[in-house]
């Protein structure tokens, strides 16, 4: 058998395969013998009918199709083995099956061609001697007040209002229906008893502003425009008219900030203790964010000179993984059950699901490029994880979760920990090769964060127990599951500060492997494949099996 390889765009390998005539004849004869043994011809015992009757009964085209199918399958597998190819997609023929059948002759050579996608390798340019600019994050005094105010807001009492119109900060209950610019009703955007907090950024632009000033039982038409990046492209940038009836107005009354309130929501005894703890947590979070900013700057600089030809199969897998992570986040933040998510997805039109995936595509491509660039650097610099440090870290993870009554799959934990350690090592090595110009949030030159400068070890901040609920994500568009009258949109704002997560007993971040077999690092989800087993699919560790993060990711806990 003769095999000729060629490189094709999209990390594809083209193969032209020529099978010798004697092998073609053997394959054809094998197909005929199998048919003779399995075809029942009237008047003959099974397997005893003359060949000419079997051919007449089955049809020569069907026999040739079966022979060609077997011949191609066997030849492709042998070609992969000889060429040492590890495909990540099915082999795609260049010609139609009908064309191959037309040229098939059991007595002659048989040739065909096609391509398969393979795991790509990044061609990394400069990654040593880089000079980058990174933003140092510092704690602002008002951040502590903002965090405490969130918890007060969560514990607020809603008092009915009847003597004034709705105003910003109120919580209202409304009925609404929608129609498009042509006046056609949008049934999926019709609901009753919908609870909404009147905040300027809640819901779609223009909706909240239209409700402010409305009186109880007033009905009003409000025009609101969907964002240009709204995932339903048929609505993106479009103005919709809502008919809104205001049913209830409720004002928030916040609890007093005193020692009793602090004791109610946390394990601290005084306001001063709480503030001191939050100050330390915010400082640790600021340091972590500064580290992430540095890593992001380094990776962005590396990617400027990195070339990688991504196969569509890999992009599709990574996009699906990101969508899955988004849905998992929705489940955690808003209490949506997996069953409800599956139901919602099953009800979405295919084009809507494709639009959702398309929104994640740029991020998927970026993550894959970072993954592959780091993988190439690991190979070139021969960066590795020692077996002893890996064993120690794995044992710590297993012991930590055993104390919580959780049993983990050791091999999956080992792989996740290995990938995390390797990512930490390559990022540490890159930092040692890079000159960093630090700037503050205004872009002014500043000093490096203390621990990054190497003059001080990170201070461990004791864990604290909070009973308050974690602030919910704000609503930025029409909820996708407006089906019941109990839907709400009263979530508090979030600004990405990890200290806010103290509002709920802390849980360790789940490790989810991407299709490239990766574990997320802190630098803008930079990931690193440890072994290129491209033929395998993504392995996801369930939420109940979450290895603890690396020390860098503990954020001082």
C-alpha positions in Angstrom: 0.0 0.0 0.0 1.3 3.4 -0.9 0.5 6.5 1.2 1.3 10.1 0.3 0.9 12.8 2.9 0.3 16.5 2.4 -0.4 19.4 4.8 -3.7 21.2 4.4 -5.1 24.3 6.2 -6.9 23.9 9.4 -4.4 21.5 10.9 -5.4 18.9 8.4 -3.3 16.1 6.9 -4.3 15.0 3.5 -3.7 11.3 2.5 -3.6 9.8 -0.9 -3.8 6.0 -0.6 -3.2 3.4 -3.3 -4.1 -0.2 -2.6 -2.5 -2.9 -4.7 -4.7 -5.0 -7.0 -4.1 -8.3 -5.2 -5.3 -6.8 -1.9 -8.3 -5.3 -3.6 -9.2 -8.7 -5.0 -8.8 -10.4 -1.6 -11.0 -7.8 0.0 -13.7 -8.3 -2.7 -13.5 -12.1 -2.4 -13.8 -11.8 1.4 -17.0 -9.7 1.0 -18.5 -12.3 -1.4 -17.7 -15.2 1.0 -19.4 -13.3 3.9 -22.5 -12.8 1.8 -22.5 -16.4 0.7 -22.5 -17.5 4.3 -25.2 -15.1 5.4 -27.7 -14.7 2.5 -30.7 -17.1 2.4 -31.6 -18.1 -1.2 -34.9 -19.9 -1.6 -34.3 -23.6 -2.4 -30.8 -23.6 -1.0 -29.5 -24.2 2.5 -27.9 -21.1 4.0 -24.3 -20.8 2.7 -24.8 -23.3 -0.1 -26.3 -21.2 -2.9 -24.2 -20.7 -6.1 -22.2 -17.4 -6.2 -24.0 -16.1 -9.3 -27.4 -16.4 -7.5 -26.0 -14.6 -4.5 -24.7 -11.8 -6.7 -28.1 -11.6 -8.4 -30.0 -11.6 -5.1 -27.8 -8.9 -3.4 -26.9 -6.8 -6.4 -23.4 -6.1 -7.7 -23.5 -2.4 -6.6 -24.2 -3.4 -3.1 -21.4 -5.9 -3.0 -19.0 -3.4 -4.4 -20.1 -0.8 -1.9 -19.5 -3.2 0.9 -16.1 -4.2 -0.4 -15.1 -0.6 -0.9 -16.2 0.4 2.5 -14.2 -2.4 4.2 -11.2 -1.6 1.9 -11.2 2.1 2.8 -11.6 1.5 6.5 -8.7 -1.0 6.7 -6.5 1.2 4.5 -7.1 4.3 6.6 -6.3 2.6 9.9 -3.1 1.2 8.4 -2.2 4.6 7.0 -2.7 6.3 10.4 -0.5 3.7 12.0 2.3 4.0 9.5 2.2 7.8 9.4 1.9 7.9 13.3 -1.1 10.1 13.1 -3.5 10.7 16.0 -6.6 12.1 14.4 -9.2 14.2 16.3 -11.8 13.9 13.6 -13.3 11.4 11.2 -11.5 10.8 7.9 -13.3 12.8 5.2 -13.1 11.6 1.6 -12.3 14.0 -1.2 -14.6 12.2 -3.7 -18.2 11.2 -3.4 -18.8 7.5 -2.7 -20.5 7.1 -6.1 -17.3 8.3 -7.9 -15.2 5.7 -6.0 -17.7 3.0 -6.8 -17.6 3.9 -10.5 -13.8 3.5 -10.6 -13.7 0.3 -8.5 -12.4 -2.8 -10.3 -11.8 -6.0 -8.2 -8.9 -6.8 -10.5 -7.0 -3.5 -10.4 -5.4 -1.1 -8.0 -7.8 1.1 -6.0 -6.9 4.7 -5.0 -8.7 7.3 -2.9 -7.8 10.5 -1.0 -9.1 12.5 1.9 -8.1 14.3 5.0 -8.2 14.2 8.8 -7.8 16.8 11.4 -4.8 16.3 13.8 -3.8 17.9 17.1 -2.0 21.2 16.2 1.4 22.4 17.4 2.0 26.1 18.0 4.9 27.9 16.4 6.0 30.2 19.2 8.1 33.2 18.4 9.7 35.3 21.1 9.0 34.3 24.7 12.4 35.1 26.3 13.5 38.6 27.1 10.1 40.1 26.8 9.2 43.6 28.2 5.5 43.9 29.2 3.3 46.5 31.1 1.1 45.1 33.8 -1.5 46.9 36.0 -1.1 46.8 39.7 -4.3 46.5 41.6 -4.6 48.3 44.9 -7.4 48.3 47.6 -9.6 51.3 47.6 -11.1 52.4 51.0 -14.6 52.3 49.8 -14.5 48.7 48.8 -15.0 47.5 52.3 -18.1 49.6 52.7 -19.4 48.3 49.3 -19.0 44.7 50.4 -20.8 45.3 53.8 -23.5 47.3 52.0 -24.2 44.2 49.8 -24.8 42.1 52.9 -27.0 44.7 54.4 -28.9 44.9 51.1 -29.5 41.2 51.1 -31.0 41.4 54.6 -33.1 44.4 53.7 -36.8 44.4 54.6 -39.2 45.2 51.8 -41.9 47.6 52.9 -45.0 48.2 50.7 -45.3 51.7 49.2 -48.6 53.3 48.2 -48.1 57.1 48.5 -45.5 57.8 45.8 -44.4 56.6 42.3 -41.7 54.0 41.8 -38.1 55.2 42.1 -34.6 53.9 41.7 -33.8 51.4 44.5 -37.3 50.1 44.8 -38.4 46.5 44.1 -41.5 46.4 41.9 -43.8 43.6 40.8 -45.0 44.0 37.2 -46.9 42.3 34.4 -45.7 42.9 30.9 -46.1 41.9 27.3 -43.9 42.7 24.3 -44.2 43.3 20.6 -41.7 44.0 17.9 -41.3 47.1 15.6 -44.0 45.7 13.3 -46.4 45.2 16.1 -46.1 41.4 16.3 -46.5 40.0 19.8 -43.4 38.3 21.3 -45.1 35.6 23.4 -41.8 34.4 25.0 -41.4 37.9 26.5 -44.8 38.0 28.2 -45.1 37.3 32.0 -47.0 38.2 35.1 -46.0 39.0 38.7 -42.4 39.6 37.7 -40.3 41.0 40.5 -37.6 43.5 39.4 -35.2 45.7 41.4 -35.0 49.2 39.8 -31.4 49.7 39.1 -30.1 51.5 36.1 -28.2 48.5 34.7 -30.9 45.9 35.4 -32.8 44.3 32.6 -32.4 45.7 29.0 -31.4 49.3 28.5 -34.4 51.7 28.8 -36.7 49.3 30.6 -36.0 50.4 34.2 -35.9 54.1 33.3 -39.4 53.6 31.8 -40.8 52.2 35.1 -39.3 54.9 37.3 -42.1 57.4 37.9 -45.0 55.0 37.4 -47.9 54.9 39.9 -49.5 51.8 41.4 -51.8 50.0 38.9 -50.6 52.3 36.1 -50.2 50.8 32.6 -47.5 52.2 30.3 -45.8 51.4 27.1 -42.0 51.4 27.3 -39.6 51.2 24.4 -36.4 49.3 25.2 -33.5 48.4 22.9 -31.6 45.1 23.1 -27.8 45.2 23.3 -26.0 44.8 19.9 -24.3 41.7 21.3 -27.5 40.0 22.5 -27.2 36.3 21.9 -30.5 36.1 20.0 -29.4 37.8 16.8 -32.9 38.5 15.6 -33.3 40.8 18.6 -29.8 42.2 18.9 -29.9 46.0 18.5 -33.7 45.9 18.0 -36.2 48.1 19.9 -39.1 46.3 21.5 -42.2 47.9 22.9 -43.3 46.6 26.3 -46.8 47.1 27.8 -46.1 47.2 31.5 -48.6 47.2 34.4 -47.2 48.2 37.8 -48.7 45.9 40.5 -46.6 46.6 43.6 -43.9 49.0 44.9 -41.7 48.0 47.7 -39.0 50.1 49.4 -35.8 48.6 50.9 -35.1 49.2 54.6 -31.5 48.2 55.4 -30.5 46.8 58.8 -28.2 48.9 61.0 -24.5 48.1 60.8 -23.7 47.2 64.3 -22.0 44.3 66.2 -25.3 42.4 66.3 -25.6 42.5 62.5 -22.0 41.3 62.1 -22.6 38.4 64.5 -25.7 37.5 62.6 -24.0 37.2 59.2 -20.5 36.0 60.2 -18.3 34.4 62.9 -16.9 37.8 63.9 -18.0 39.6 67.0 -17.6 43.3 66.1 -17.7 45.6 63.1 -14.0 46.4 63.6 -13.1 42.6 63.4 -15.1 42.3 60.2 -13.5 45.4 58.6 -10.0 44.1 59.5 -10.7 40.8 58.0 -12.1 42.2 54.8 -9.1 44.6 54.5 -6.7 41.6 54.5 -8.9 39.6 52.1 -9.1 42.6 49.7 -5.3 43.0 49.8 -4.8 39.4 49.0 -7.3 39.6 46.2 -5.6 42.7 44.8 -2.3 40.8 44.9 -3.8 37.9 43.1 -5.4 40.1 40.5 -2.0 41.9 39.9 -0.4 38.5 39.4 -3.1 37.6 36.9 -2.7 40.9 35.1 1.1 40.1 34.7 0.5 36.6 33.4 -2.1 37.9 31.0 0.3 40.6 29.7 3.0 38.0 29.2 0.7 35.6 27.4 -0.6 38.3 25.2 2.9 39.3 24.2 3.8 35.7 23.4 0.6 35.2 21.3 1.6 38.2 19.1 4.4 36.1 17.6 2.6 32.7 17.9 1.2 30.9 14.9 -1.2 28.0 15.2 -3.5 26.4 12.7 -6.6 25.4 14.7 -8.7 22.5 13.5 -12.4 23.2 13.5 -13.1 20.1 15.6 -11.0 21.4 18.4 -12.6 24.8 18.3 -16.0 23.2 18.4 -15.1 21.1 21.4 -13.7 24.0 23.3 -16.7 26.2 22.4 -19.1 23.5 23.8 -17.0 23.2 26.9 -17.2 27.0 27.5 -21.0 26.9 27.0 -21.2 24.0 29.5 -19.2 26.0 32.0 -21.5 29.0 31.5 -24.5 26.9 32.2 -22.8 25.4 35.3 -22.2 29.0 36.5 -25.9 29.8 35.9 -26.8 26.8 38.0 -24.6 27.8 40.9 -25.5 31.6 40.8 -29.2 31.4 40.3 -30.0 28.0 41.7 -31.1 26.5 38.4 -31.1 22.7 38.5 -29.4 20.6 35.8 -32.8 19.3 34.8 -34.1 22.8 34.3 -31.0 23.6 32.2 -31.5 20.5 30.0 -35.2 21.4 29.6 -34.3 24.9 28.6 -31.8 23.8 26.1 -34.2 21.2 24.6 -36.7 23.9 24.0 -34.3 26.3 22.3 -34.4 26.4 18.5 -31.2 25.0 16.8 -30.4 28.5 15.5 -30.6 29.9 19.0 -28.3 27.2 20.4 -25.8 27.9 17.6 -25.9 31.6 18.5 -25.1 30.8 22.1 -22.2 28.7 21.0 -21.0 31.4 18.6 -20.8 33.9 21.4 -18.2 31.6 23.1 -16.2 31.0 19.9 -13.7 33.9 20.2 -12.9 32.9 23.8 -12.5 29.3 22.8 -10.0 30.2 20.1 -8.1 32.4 22.5 -7.9 29.7 25.1 -6.7 27.1 22.7 -4.0 29.4 21.3 -2.8 30.1 24.9 -2.9 26.4 25.7 -0.9 25.4 22.7 1.7 28.2 23.1 2.4 27.2 26.7 2.6 23.5 25.6 5.2 24.4 23.0 7.3 26.3 25.6 7.1 23.4 28.0 8.5 21.1 25.4 11.2 23.5 24.2 12.4 24.3 27.7 11.9 20.8 29.1 9.8 22.0 32.1 8.5 19.2 34.2 6.8 18.3 37.5 8.8 16.1 39.9 7.1 12.9 41.0 7.6 13.7 44.7 6.0 17.1 44.6 3.1 15.6 42.6 2.6 12.8 45.1 2.6 15.2 48.0 0.1 17.6 46.4 -2.2 14.7 45.4 -2.2 13.4 48.9 -3.0 16.8 50.3 -6.0 17.1 48.0 -7.3 13.6 48.8 -6.9 14.1 52.5 -8.6 17.5 52.4 -11.7 16.1 50.7 -11.7 12.9 52.7 -12.2 15.1 55.8 -15.3 16.5 54.2 -16.6 13.0 53.5 -15.9 13.2 49.7 -14.3 10.4 47.8 -12.3 11.4 44.8 -11.1 9.5 41.8 -7.3 9.5 42.4 -6.2 9.3 38.8 -8.4 12.2 37.8 -7.2 14.2 40.7 -3.6 13.3 39.8 -4.0 14.5 36.3 -5.7 17.7 37.4 -3.0 18.4 40.0 -0.2 17.6 37.5 -1.6 20.0 35.0 -2.0 22.7 37.6 1.5 22.3 38.9 3.0 22.3 35.3 1.0 25.5 34.5 2.4 27.2 37.6 5.9 26.1 36.7 5.9 27.4 33.1 4.3 30.7 34.2 6.9 31.2 36.9 9.6 30.4 34.4 8.2 33.0 31.9 8.0 35.6 34.7 11.7 35.1 35.4 12.5 35.8 31.8 10.4 39.0 31.5 11.0 42.6 32.3 7.9 44.2 33.8 6.8 47.8 33.9 4.1 48.2 36.5 1.5 50.9 36.3 -1.5 51.8 38.4 -5.2 51.8 37.4 -4.6 55.3 35.8 -1.6 54.1 33.8 1.0 55.8 35.9 4.3 54.1 36.7 4.3 52.4 40.1 6.2 49.8 42.1 5.7 46.1 41.8 3.3 44.5 44.4 5.3 43.6 47.5 5.3 39.8 47.3 5.9 39.9 43.5 9.0 41.9 44.3 10.2 39.0 46.4 10.6 41.0 49.6 7.8 39.5 51.6 5.9 36.2 51.8 2.2 36.3 51.4 0.2 36.6 54.6 -2.3 33.8 55.3 -5.7 35.2 56.0 -7.8 32.9 58.3 -11.0 31.5 56.9 -14.2 33.1 58.1 -17.7 31.8 58.2 -20.5 33.9 56.7 -24.2 33.1 56.8 -25.3 35.7 54.3 -26.0 34.6 50.8 -23.6 35.3 48.0 -24.7 38.4 46.0 -26.5 37.3 42.8 -25.4 38.3 39.3 -27.3 41.3 37.9 -29.7 40.8 35.1 -28.5 42.2 31.8 -31.3 41.1 29.5 -34.6 39.4 29.2 -34.4 36.1 31.2 -34.4 33.1 28.9 -36.8 31.2 31.1 -39.7 33.6 31.6 -42.3 31.0 32.0 -43.7 31.4 35.5 -45.1 34.2 37.5 -42.4 33.8 40.2 -39.5 34.9 38.1 -37.4 37.6 39.7 -34.6 40.0 38.8 -33.5 41.5 42.0 -29.8 40.5 42.0 -27.2 42.8 43.5 -24.4 44.1 41.4 -21.0 42.3 41.4 -17.7 43.8 40.5 -15.6 40.7 40.4 -13.9 41.1 43.7 -13.3 37.7 45.2 -13.9 39.0 48.8 -17.6 39.2 48.0 -17.6 35.4 47.8 -17.1 35.4 51.6 -20.8 36.0 51.8 -21.2 32.3 51.6 -19.0 29.6 53.1 -16.2 29.3 50.6 -16.0 26.4 48.3 -13.0 25.4 46.2 -13.2 26.0 42.5 -14.1 23.0 40.4 -11.5 21.6 38.0 -12.9 21.1 34.5 -10.8 19.7 31.8 -11.1 21.2 28.4 -10.9 19.2 25.1 -7.2 20.0 25.1 -7.0 18.2 28.4 -6.2 21.3 30.4 -6.5 22.8 33.8 -7.2 26.6 34.0 -4.4 28.8 35.3 -4.9 32.3 36.8 -3.8 34.1 33.7 -7.0 34.7 31.8 -7.9 31.1 31.8 -4.5 30.1 30.3 -4.4 26.4 30.1 -1.8 23.7 29.4 -2.1 20.2 28.0 0.1 17.7 29.8 -0.2 14.8 27.4 -1.5 15.2 23.9 -4.1 12.5 23.9 -6.1 14.3 21.2 -8.3 11.4 20.4 -9.9 11.4 23.8 -12.8 13.6 24.7 -13.0 16.1 27.5 -12.9 14.7 31.0 -14.9 16.7 33.5 -14.6 16.3 37.3 -18.0 16.6 38.8 -18.6 19.5 41.2 -18.6 17.0 44.1 -15.0 16.0 43.2 -13.2 19.3 43.3 -9.4 19.2 44.0 -8.3 22.2 45.9 -6.6 25.0 43.9 -2.9 25.6 43.8 -1.5 27.8 46.5 -1.5 30.7 44.1 -5.3 30.4 43.7 -6.2 30.1 47.4 -6.2 33.9 47.6 -4.8 33.8 51.1 -7.4 31.5 52.6 
